[in-house]
Amino acid sequence: MDAAPLNAIVIPVLSAAIFLYALYFVVRSGVRDGILQAERKRDGEGGSDGRH
């Protein structure tokens, strides 16, 4: 039995899973930083990057 058909399914699914896992942490980090920045701005401390 040749494993080529199975590999044609498993490799793209595994690649997509790894990509989405990494993307999850990028989005999660961005949301966390945005929330922290909004809290600082609301409290009147300004942003960490100097923009207002």
C-alpha positions as CSV (number, residue, x, y, z in Angstrom):
1,M,0.0,0.0,0.0
2,D,1.3,3.4,-1.0
3,A,1.2,6.2,1.6
4,A,1.0,9.0,-1.0
5,P,-2.7,9.6,-0.7
6,L,-2.5,9.7,3.1
7,N,0.4,12.1,2.9
8,A,-1.5,14.3,0.5
9,I,-4.1,14.8,3.2
10,V,-2.0,14.7,6.4
11,I,0.8,17.2,5.4
12,P,-1.5,20.1,4.5
13,V,-3.7,19.6,7.5
14,L,-0.7,19.4,9.8
15,S,0.8,22.5,8.2
16,A,-2.4,24.4,8.6
17,A,-2.7,23.4,12.2
18,I,0.8,24.7,13.0
19,F,0.1,27.9,11.2
20,L,-3.2,28.5,13.0
21,Y,-1.6,27.7,16.3
22,A,1.1,30.3,15.8
23,L,-1.5,32.8,14.5
24,Y,-3.5,32.3,17.7
25,F,-0.7,33.4,19.8
26,V,0.1,36.4,17.6
27,V,-3.6,37.6,17.8
28,R,-3.8,36.9,21.5
29,S,-0.6,38.9,22.2
30,G,-2.0,41.8,20.0
31,V,-5.3,41.8,21.8
32,R,-3.6,41.8,25.2
33,D,-1.3,44.7,24.2
34,G,-4.3,46.6,22.9
35,I,-6.2,46.2,26.1
36,L,-3.3,47.3,28.2
37,Q,-2.7,50.3,26.0
38,A,-6.4,51.3,26.2
39,E,-6.3,51.0,30.0
40,R,-3.3,53.2,30.2
41,K,-4.9,55.7,27.9
42,R,-8.1,55.7,29.9
43,D,-6.2,56.2,33.1
44,G,-4.4,59.3,31.6
45,E,-0.9,57.8,31.5
46,G,-0.7,58.0,27.7
47,G,0.7,55.3,25.4
48,S,4.1,53.7,25.7
49,D,5.0,54.8,22.1
50,G,4.6,58.6,22.8
51,R,1.6,59.1,20.5
52,H,-1.7,60.5,21.8
